[in-house]
């Protein structure tokens, strides 16, 4: 039996002090509930993920952190990116890390997981750190370096091109290492290079000429970028790419008074050339639009500039010169001679190309210059019956109930430097079911998070198949070495 406190008042068996506290809590709850509900609804659009395949929280955090780093040209923050990538690889359990710099300020790095047989050539998983510039005001869904998750997709510059792929590589290795500490026969390198978006000369162009490439990477096959696919369970596989020919056409004539009608002017000459190019371009565009040919199989040509100089903008002077700039993309089945013949058709007469970077046409009426011209007509073998990387890739896709759609990449990548060295290079962007289609270099670039997650699992299968398939041999595979030599090769 307990004694009652004489100072405690009771109402209907409940102390008044408790009744007062309960009433206060009820009032506060009634006030806060609508407020909390409003906040939750306001921000829910930034956290919705399709429930069929939620992303791993570690992977999503890594992806968003990487995308939030501004590595846009012309002043990419490479040092910040390298610091992040060093930590990323360490946390994934990848034991070796090396930073490199062949041109001042142009930093890259490689994370290495040694294989059990160091005599075998390695598997190199390549991605570039830099991204193209942004017009921030044109991004209507989220800021370009916010990495905001909106309706199940992460929005950021570089999400499709190609920071997501770098994270997928490392995440695939992290998950595999959790289950098995030494999972591969071949050594696997995750390579992050600078400056791909401006031609790669200070990045992969330097890497393939270095002792890093020859003595430590020792690649047997390299995986690079391709394009996302709109279809579920289908992944584009790039086995070659078009070559950029950036072309400048110049002509000179007599200047004149704007009130006259001379028969021949520099502007008229350039206009005639443009008319012939436009007719050719329209035929190529129709072939692609109707499905008769793929974009990577046709010659692409776009006018990027037309102008003249020397008149200071005066409206009553007919310019004595004119210049046309073209971005031409050449498929690998066309050689240099065939392209020179096509240029002569556009110019309307014979040309003499006195060097690989310049020529003259119609007895000097036109001068042609090639500020950037790539001759790399390489295509990888698609023989699925022969042991090799292509068959290993097809097998890996089948393990994920997916299939590969081989294409010629319509633009250009760092793979051209690798193929020039005789190393097989395949582009594989592990993003399927991207309903928006490719958004490389476009506003509101984004990646669906469920596609990001499926891509990680695909790369787990791809890396396992390439690094453990004993049937295919690389050109730089060697006889088995003793353990001391093998260890030296692996330590970066």
C-alpha positions as a printed Julia matrix, in Angstrom:
492×3 Matrix{Float64}:
   0.0     0.0      0.0
   1.42    3.39    -1.0
   0.71    6.75     0.51
  -0.73    9.61    -1.62
   1.12   12.95    -1.88
  -1.21   15.45    -0.15
  -0.14   18.24    -2.58
  -0.97   16.33    -5.76
  -4.47   17.09    -7.09
  -6.35   14.39    -8.96
  -9.12   14.75   -11.57
 -11.1    11.62   -12.5
  -8.22    9.44   -11.29
  -5.56   11.29   -13.45
  -3.21   13.84   -11.88
  -3.87   17.35   -13.24
  -0.14   17.87   -13.83
  -0.08   14.88   -16.23
  -3.31   16.04   -17.91
  -1.76   19.46   -18.55
   1.41   17.95   -20.13
  -0.64   15.64   -22.34
  -2.75   18.56   -23.59
   0.38   20.57   -24.38
   1.92   17.69   -26.35
  -1.27   17.26   -28.34
  -1.31   20.93   -29.3
   2.35   20.89   -30.36
   1.78   17.71   -32.42
  -1.23   19.22   -34.17
   0.88   22.24   -35.11
   3.98   20.34   -36.26
   2.29   17.54   -38.24
   1.11   19.71   -41.18
   4.47   21.46   -41.25
   6.45   18.2    -41.36
   4.09   16.79   -43.99
   4.61   19.88   -46.18
   8.4    19.61   -45.89
   8.33   15.9    -46.7
   6.19   16.42   -49.8
   8.27   19.39   -50.95
  11.5    17.4    -50.98
  10.23   13.98   -51.9
  10.88   14.56   -55.61
  14.6    14.77   -54.86
  14.8    11.35   -53.26
  12.52    9.09   -55.3
  14.28    5.96   -56.57
  12.58    3.27   -58.64
  11.93    0.44   -56.23
  12.78   -2.33   -58.68
  16.53   -1.85   -58.19
  17.55    0.6    -55.46
  21.17    1.76   -55.6
  23.67    0.81   -52.95
  24.03    3.73   -50.54
  27.84    3.65   -50.7
  27.74    3.66   -54.5
  25.24    6.52   -54.64
  27.22    8.62   -52.18
  30.41    8.04   -54.19
  28.66    8.93   -57.44
  27.15   12.16   -56.13
  30.41   13.25   -54.51
  32.35   12.73   -57.75
  29.73   14.52   -59.85
  29.75   17.5    -57.48
  33.44   18.12   -58.27
  33.69   20.7    -61.05
  36.13   19.23   -63.55
  34.79   21.13   -66.55
  37.13   22.41   -69.23
  38.99   24.67   -69.64
  39.96   24.73   -65.93
  39.15   21.34   -64.42
  39.83   20.91   -60.69
  41.96   17.82   -61.21
  43.71   17.93   -57.85
  40.43   17.74   -55.94
  39.3    14.86   -58.13
  42.53   12.91   -57.56
  42.2    13.35   -53.8
  38.68   11.94   -53.98
  39.68    9.03   -56.24
  42.57    8.07   -53.97
  40.16    7.77   -51.05
  37.54    6.0    -53.19
  39.94    3.25   -54.27
  41.37    2.84   -50.77
  37.91    2.45   -49.24
  37.01   -0.09   -51.93
  39.94   -2.27   -50.88
  42.01   -1.69   -54.04
  45.55   -1.82   -52.67
  47.67    0.18   -55.12
  47.3     3.8    -56.23
  49.51    5.94   -58.45
  49.11    9.55   -59.52
  50.68   10.69   -62.79
  51.24   13.94   -64.66
  52.81   14.16   -68.1
  51.82   17.78   -68.75
  51.89   20.27   -65.9
  48.54   20.57   -64.17
  46.99   17.67   -66.12
  46.67   15.01   -63.42
  45.5    11.44   -63.71
  45.69    8.29   -61.59
  45.46    4.52   -61.68
  44.11    2.12   -59.03
  45.45   -1.42   -59.28
  44.2    -4.78   -58.06
  46.99   -7.34   -58.68
  46.02  -10.62   -60.28
  47.09  -14.1    -59.25
  49.07  -14.62   -62.48
  51.24  -11.54   -63.07
  52.6   -12.92   -66.33
  49.26  -12.29   -68.0
  48.45   -8.94   -69.57
  46.07   -6.78   -67.6
  42.5    -5.58   -67.98
  42.36   -1.77   -68.04
  39.11    0.0    -67.19
  39.42    3.53   -68.52
  37.45    6.71   -67.88
  38.2    10.41   -68.18
  37.98   12.88   -65.32
  37.21   16.05   -67.27
  33.79   17.12   -68.52
  32.67   19.69   -71.08
  31.72   23.25   -70.05
  28.2    24.04   -68.91
  25.7    26.81   -69.5
  24.33   26.77   -65.96
  21.31   28.98   -66.68
  20.02   26.43   -69.2
  19.84   23.61   -66.64
  16.16   23.68   -65.69
  15.88   20.6    -63.44
  18.88   21.0    -61.12
  22.21   22.88   -61.13
  24.89   21.13   -63.21
  27.18   20.28   -60.27
  24.51   19.63   -57.64
  24.16   15.9    -58.38
  20.55   16.27   -57.23
  18.4    13.15   -57.38
  15.12   14.05   -59.06
  12.46   11.44   -59.87
  14.94    8.61   -59.62
  17.72   10.13   -61.74
  20.88   11.96   -60.72
  21.4    15.22   -62.62
  24.91   16.53   -63.23
  27.39   17.37   -65.93
  29.43   14.23   -66.54
  26.74   11.82   -65.37
  26.61   10.16   -68.81
  30.02   11.35   -70.03
  31.59    9.68   -68.13
  32.05    9.97   -64.37
  29.33    7.42   -63.64
  31.33    4.75   -65.44
  34.41    5.41   -63.3
  32.35    4.93   -60.15
  30.77    1.76   -61.57
  34.23    0.25   -62.14
  35.37    0.87   -58.57
  32.07   -0.16   -57.04
  32.09   -3.42   -59.03
  35.55   -4.2    -57.62
  34.5    -3.23   -54.08
  31.58   -5.64   -54.11
  33.66   -8.44   -55.62
  36.44   -7.95   -53.05
  33.93   -8.24   -50.21
  33.26  -11.81   -51.28
  36.76  -12.82   -52.39
  40.1   -11.16   -51.55
  42.0   -12.29   -54.69
  39.31  -12.75   -57.31
  41.18  -12.46   -60.63
  43.88  -14.2    -62.65
  44.75  -11.03   -64.53
  45.65   -7.75   -62.89
  42.91   -5.12   -63.14
  43.72   -1.42   -63.44
  41.15    1.36   -63.08
  42.57    4.26   -65.1
  41.4     7.87   -64.72
  42.83   10.2    -67.4
  42.68   13.97   -67.97
  41.76   16.08   -70.98
  39.79   13.61   -73.1
  37.24   16.31   -73.88
  39.89   18.45   -75.57
  41.53   15.71   -77.61
  43.43   13.68   -75.04
  46.91   14.74   -76.13
  47.95   15.6    -72.56
  46.13   12.55   -71.19
  45.82    9.19   -72.93
  48.01   10.44   -75.77
  50.87   10.67   -73.25
  49.94    7.58   -71.24
  50.29    5.16   -74.18
  53.83    6.42   -74.85
  54.98    6.09   -71.24
  56.76    3.48   -69.17
  53.63    3.44   -67.02
  51.8     1.94   -70.0
  54.54   -0.39   -71.17
  55.98   -1.68   -67.89
  53.24   -1.39   -65.28
  49.85   -1.33   -66.95
  50.79   -3.92   -69.62
  47.24   -3.93   -71.05
  45.74   -6.89   -72.85
  42.38   -5.19   -73.37
  40.91   -1.81   -72.48
  37.3    -0.89   -71.73
  36.23    2.69   -72.49
  33.04    4.67   -73.09
  30.23    4.17   -75.61
  26.62    5.4    -75.45
  23.63    4.72   -73.16
  20.79    2.67   -74.63
  17.08    3.4    -74.4
  16.17   -0.31   -74.37
  16.03   -2.48   -71.26
  18.71   -5.15   -71.09
  20.56   -3.89   -74.18
  24.0    -2.28   -74.08
  25.75   -0.62   -76.99
  29.26   -1.93   -77.57
  31.59    0.37   -79.52
  34.15   -1.6    -81.52
  35.46    1.35   -83.55
  34.84    5.06   -83.95
  34.63    7.86   -86.47
  37.71   10.0    -86.88
  37.53   13.79   -86.52
  38.77   15.88   -89.44
  38.47   19.52   -88.41
  38.79   21.39   -91.68
  39.27   25.05   -92.6
  38.62   26.19   -96.22
  39.84   29.66   -97.24
  39.63   31.65  -100.46
  40.73   35.11  -101.57
  39.32   37.45  -104.22
  39.15   41.12  -105.07
  37.28   43.33  -102.59
  34.61   45.59  -104.03
  32.04   48.27  -103.39
  28.84   47.05  -101.8
  26.82   48.85  -104.46
  28.24   46.76  -107.36
  27.47   43.25  -108.64
  30.79   41.52  -109.44
  30.65   38.12  -111.1
  33.06   36.38  -108.65
  33.54   37.1   -104.94
  35.13   35.16  -102.1
  31.77   34.84  -100.33
  30.12   33.45  -103.49
  32.86   30.85  -103.86
  32.4    29.67  -100.27
  28.62   29.64  -100.77
  28.99   27.33  -103.78
  31.12   24.94  -101.7
  28.55   25.05   -98.89
  25.77   24.17  -101.33
  27.56   21.0   -102.46
  28.37   20.01   -98.87
  24.78   20.67   -97.8
  23.43   18.34  -100.5
  25.81   15.59   -99.36
  24.95   16.19   -95.69
  21.23   15.95   -96.37
  21.65   12.57   -98.06
  23.63   11.27   -95.08
  21.05   12.65   -92.63
  18.17   10.96   -94.47
  20.03    7.63   -94.49
  20.4     7.81   -90.7
  16.86    9.08   -90.09
  15.27    6.3    -92.14
  17.42    3.64   -90.51
  19.19    2.74   -93.73
  22.54    3.41   -92.04
  23.76    3.96   -88.5
  25.19    7.31   -87.51
  28.63    5.8    -86.98
  28.68    4.41   -90.54
  28.17    7.67   -92.45
  30.41   10.69   -93.03
  29.19   13.42   -90.71
  29.79   17.05   -91.64
  28.63   20.23   -89.93
  29.29   23.91   -90.58
  30.72   25.42   -87.42
  31.81   28.84   -88.72
  31.69   31.06   -91.81
  33.24   34.51   -91.93
  35.6    37.03   -93.42
  37.98   39.64   -92.06
  39.62   42.92   -92.95
  36.52   45.09   -93.42
  36.07   46.07   -89.75
  32.39   45.24   -90.08
  31.71   47.84   -92.79
  28.44   47.12   -94.57
  29.4    48.73   -97.91
  32.49   46.62   -98.63
  32.47   43.24  -100.4
  35.09   41.19   -98.51
  38.15   40.05  -100.37
  38.38   36.8    -98.39
  36.14   34.17   -96.85
  36.62   31.23   -94.51
  34.54   28.13   -93.79
  35.14   25.77   -90.85
  33.85   22.2    -90.84
  33.62   19.42   -88.28
  33.89   16.24   -90.36
  33.6    12.76   -88.82
  35.01    9.91   -90.92
  33.88    6.28   -90.37
  36.69    3.74   -90.1
  35.82    1.98   -93.38
  36.85    5.09   -95.37
  40.57    5.63   -95.85
  42.43    8.92   -96.28
  42.46    8.67  -100.08
  38.67    8.24  -100.22
  38.2    11.33   -98.06
  40.48   13.4   -100.31
  38.33   12.37  -103.27
  35.2    13.46  -101.39
  36.78   16.82  -100.57
  37.55   17.36  -104.27
  33.87   16.77  -105.06
  32.89   19.38  -102.5
  35.44   21.87  -103.81
  34.31   21.37  -107.4
  37.69   20.42  -108.83
  41.09   18.81  -108.26
  43.12   19.36  -105.1
  46.76   18.8   -104.26
  47.38   17.78  -100.65
  51.02   18.64  -100.23
  51.12   17.49   -96.59
  48.94   15.66   -94.1
  47.68   18.97   -92.69
  47.18   21.18   -95.77
  46.28   21.31   -99.45
  45.32   23.6   -102.37
  42.4    23.22  -104.77
  41.47   24.56  -108.24
  44.93   26.01  -108.94
  45.07   27.89  -105.69
  41.5    29.19  -105.63
  41.02   27.45  -102.28
  43.4    26.6    -99.46
  42.55   23.74   -97.11
  43.96   23.28   -93.64
  43.39   20.48   -91.11
  43.97   21.83   -87.58
  43.03   18.41   -86.2
  42.93   15.27   -88.32
  42.89   11.74   -86.93
  43.84    8.74   -89.06
  42.79    5.75   -87.0
  40.66    3.4    -89.12
  40.62    0.61   -86.53
  37.81   -1.83   -85.83
  37.89   -4.65   -83.28
  37.05   -8.22   -84.2
  33.45   -9.29   -83.61
  34.13  -12.98   -84.1
  32.09  -14.61   -81.35
  33.43  -18.06   -82.23
  37.07  -17.21   -81.56
  38.47  -16.86   -78.03
  38.99  -13.19   -77.34
  37.67  -10.12   -75.53
  34.54   -9.88   -77.67
  33.39  -13.4    -76.82
  34.19  -12.75   -73.14
  32.09   -9.59   -73.23
  29.15  -11.41   -74.84
  29.37  -14.13   -72.21
  29.39  -11.56   -69.41
  26.3    -9.85   -70.81
  24.48  -13.18   -71.14
  25.22  -13.9    -67.47
  23.21  -10.75   -66.68
  20.4   -11.72   -69.09
  21.48   -8.83   -71.31
  22.77   -8.52   -74.85
  25.27   -6.32   -76.65
  24.55   -4.18   -79.7
  27.85   -3.53   -81.54
  28.15   -0.07   -83.16
  30.75    2.32   -84.52
  30.98    5.2    -82.06
  29.85    8.31   -83.97
  32.21   10.64   -82.08
  35.77   10.04   -80.9
  37.27    8.78   -77.64
  40.63    7.97   -76.1
  40.31    4.44   -77.51
  41.92    5.6    -80.75
  45.27    6.05   -78.96
  44.98    2.53   -77.56
  44.0     0.87   -80.85
  46.88    2.67   -82.56
  49.16    0.79   -80.15
  47.63   -2.53   -81.2
  45.66   -3.11   -78.0
  41.98   -4.13   -78.32
  39.66   -1.41   -76.98
  35.91   -1.76   -76.58
  33.54    0.99   -75.5
  30.84   -0.12   -73.08
  28.63    2.38   -71.26
  26.72    0.21   -68.79
  23.48    2.22   -68.82
  20.4     0.53   -70.24
  16.78    1.66   -70.13
  17.75    5.34   -70.38
  14.48    6.6    -71.85
  15.84   10.09   -72.56
  18.53    8.59   -74.79
  22.11    9.85   -74.88
  22.5    13.31   -73.31
  26.24   13.7    -73.68
  27.22   17.41   -73.71
  23.56   18.46   -73.34
  21.67   20.45   -70.71
  20.05   18.46   -67.89
  22.37   15.49   -68.43
  21.26   12.7    -66.09
  21.44    9.0    -65.29
  18.61    6.84   -63.88
  19.76    5.31   -60.63
  18.32    1.89   -61.4
  20.37    1.83   -64.63
  23.43    2.88   -62.61
  22.89   -0.08   -60.28
  22.36   -2.6    -63.1
  25.51   -1.31   -64.74
  27.55   -2.07   -61.63
  26.38   -5.67   -61.73
  27.16   -5.87   -65.45
  30.7    -4.62   -64.86
  31.15   -7.2    -62.1
  30.43   -9.88   -64.71
  32.51   -8.16   -67.42
  35.59   -7.79   -65.2
  35.27  -11.36   -63.95
  34.97  -12.72   -67.49
  37.85  -10.7    -68.93
  40.17  -11.23   -65.97
  39.45  -14.94   -65.4
  38.68  -16.32   -68.87
  41.65  -18.57   -69.57
  40.68  -19.14   -73.21
  41.7   -15.8    -74.67
  45.31  -14.7    -74.97
  46.6   -11.14   -75.19
  49.5   -10.12   -77.41
  51.63   -9.2    -74.37
  50.92  -12.33   -72.31
  54.26  -13.86   -71.33
  55.54  -17.07   -69.88
  54.98  -17.52   -66.13
  57.41  -15.54   -64.0
  58.91  -16.17   -60.61
  57.08  -14.59   -57.69
  59.62  -11.81   -57.05
  59.36  -10.46   -60.61
  55.6   -10.78   -60.55
  55.34   -8.74   -57.36
  57.53   -5.99   -58.79
  55.23   -5.63   -61.79
  52.2    -5.25   -59.58
  53.44   -2.6    -57.2
  52.57    0.89   -58.36
